[in-house]
Amino acid sequence: MNKEKAYKGIIFVLRWTARIIAVGFVVLFLIFFIGEGGPGELMYLNAADKLGLTFMPVIFIMGLAVAWKRELLGGTIMALSVIGFNLIRIIARQEFSGEVEFAVLLIPSMIFMLLPCLLGRRNGA
């Protein structure tokens, strides 16, 4: 029984760690977005930047909302948003300059995707 409680405690900590990190990233996005001029600057962005903003933070936030109840599905959405954002950057620049700083954004999505595996669930619930 003691091992089961410890295991549930680890799951609890992992779940809330992923949630807190993801919310922290969203807050950081908003700080940068507001600092760069906020919604009024959207009309001056090129198409690639607008599409990038769709992936990060909009789809990332949607993935976080889904992950609150369905970790596997939400984590997958979050990971795809980060990958999509990076692909847009690479395509827009027409080069890969080796910048992987946005890979850190995959941390909460990877934790969310790990949780159902640890719990033995495949449906992501």
C-alpha positions as CSV (number, residue, x, y, z in Angstrom):
1,M,0.0,0.0,0.0
2,N,2.9,2.4,0.8
3,K,4.3,1.9,-2.7
4,E,1.0,2.6,-4.3
5,K,0.6,5.9,-2.3
6,A,4.1,6.9,-3.3
7,Y,3.4,6.1,-7.0
8,K,0.2,8.2,-6.9
9,G,2.2,11.0,-5.3
10,I,4.7,10.9,-8.1
11,I,1.9,11.0,-10.7
12,F,0.3,13.9,-8.8
13,V,3.6,15.9,-8.8
14,L,4.3,15.2,-12.4
15,R,0.8,16.2,-13.5
16,W,1.0,19.5,-11.6
17,T,4.5,20.2,-12.7
18,A,3.5,19.9,-16.3
19,R,0.5,22.1,-15.8
20,I,2.5,24.8,-13.9
21,I,5.3,24.8,-16.5
22,A,2.8,25.1,-19.4
23,V,0.9,27.9,-17.7
24,G,4.2,29.6,-17.1
25,F,5.0,29.4,-20.8
26,V,1.6,30.9,-21.7
27,V,2.2,33.8,-19.3
28,L,5.7,34.3,-20.8
29,F,4.1,34.3,-24.3
30,L,1.6,36.9,-23.2
31,I,4.3,39.1,-21.7
32,F,6.3,39.0,-24.9
33,F,3.1,39.6,-27.0
34,I,2.0,42.6,-25.0
35,G,5.6,43.9,-24.8
36,E,5.8,43.8,-28.6
37,G,2.7,46.0,-29.1
38,G,-0.1,43.5,-28.4
39,P,-3.1,43.0,-30.7
40,G,-2.6,46.3,-32.5
41,E,0.6,45.1,-34.1
42,L,-1.0,42.0,-35.7
43,M,-1.9,43.8,-38.9
44,Y,1.8,44.6,-39.4
45,L,2.9,41.0,-39.2
46,N,3.7,39.0,-42.3
47,A,1.8,35.8,-43.1
48,A,4.4,33.5,-41.6
49,D,4.4,35.4,-38.3
50,K,0.6,35.3,-38.1
51,L,0.6,31.6,-38.8
52,G,3.3,31.1,-36.2
53,L,1.1,33.0,-33.7
54,T,-1.6,30.5,-34.5
55,F,0.6,27.6,-33.4
56,M,2.2,29.4,-30.5
57,P,0.5,30.3,-28.3
58,V,-3.1,29.7,-29.6
59,I,-2.9,25.9,-30.4
60,F,-0.5,25.5,-27.4
61,I,-3.2,26.9,-25.1
62,M,-5.8,24.7,-26.6
63,G,-3.6,21.7,-26.0
64,L,-3.1,22.8,-22.4
65,A,-6.9,23.0,-21.9
66,V,-7.4,19.6,-23.4
67,A,-4.5,18.1,-21.3
68,W,-6.1,19.2,-18.1
69,K,-8.5,16.3,-18.6
70,R,-7.0,14.1,-21.3
71,E,-3.2,14.2,-20.9
72,L,-2.2,12.2,-23.9
73,L,-4.4,14.1,-26.4
74,G,-3.6,17.5,-24.9
75,G,0.2,16.7,-24.8
76,T,0.1,15.6,-28.4
77,I,-1.6,18.9,-29.4
78,M,0.9,20.9,-27.5
79,A,3.8,19.1,-29.0
80,L,2.4,19.4,-32.5
81,S,2.0,23.2,-31.9
82,V,5.6,23.5,-31.0
83,I,6.7,21.4,-34.0
84,G,4.4,23.3,-36.3
85,F,5.7,26.7,-35.1
86,N,9.3,25.6,-35.6
87,L,8.5,24.3,-39.1
88,I,7.0,27.6,-40.0
89,R,10.1,29.4,-38.8
90,I,12.3,27.1,-40.9
91,I,10.2,27.4,-44.0
92,A,9.9,31.2,-43.6
93,R,13.6,31.6,-43.2
94,Q,14.3,28.9,-45.9
95,E,17.1,27.6,-43.7
96,F,17.7,25.7,-40.5
97,S,20.1,27.6,-38.4
98,G,20.3,25.0,-35.7
99,E,18.3,27.1,-33.2
100,V,16.5,24.7,-30.9
101,E,15.5,27.1,-28.1
102,F,11.9,26.4,-28.6
103,A,12.5,22.7,-27.8
104,V,12.2,23.6,-24.1
105,L,8.5,24.2,-24.8
106,L,8.2,20.4,-25.4
107,I,8.8,19.6,-21.7
108,P,5.3,20.0,-20.4
109,S,3.8,18.2,-23.5
110,M,6.2,15.3,-23.0
111,I,5.2,15.0,-19.3
112,F,1.6,15.0,-20.3
113,M,2.2,12.3,-22.8
114,L,4.1,10.2,-20.3
115,L,1.4,10.3,-17.6
116,P,-1.1,7.9,-19.3
117,C,1.7,5.5,-20.0
118,L,2.7,5.6,-16.3
119,L,-1.0,5.1,-15.3
120,G,-1.4,2.2,-17.8
121,R,-4.1,4.1,-19.8
122,R,-4.1,4.4,-23.6
123,N,-7.0,6.7,-24.1
124,G,-5.3,9.7,-22.6
125,A,-8.0,10.2,-20.0
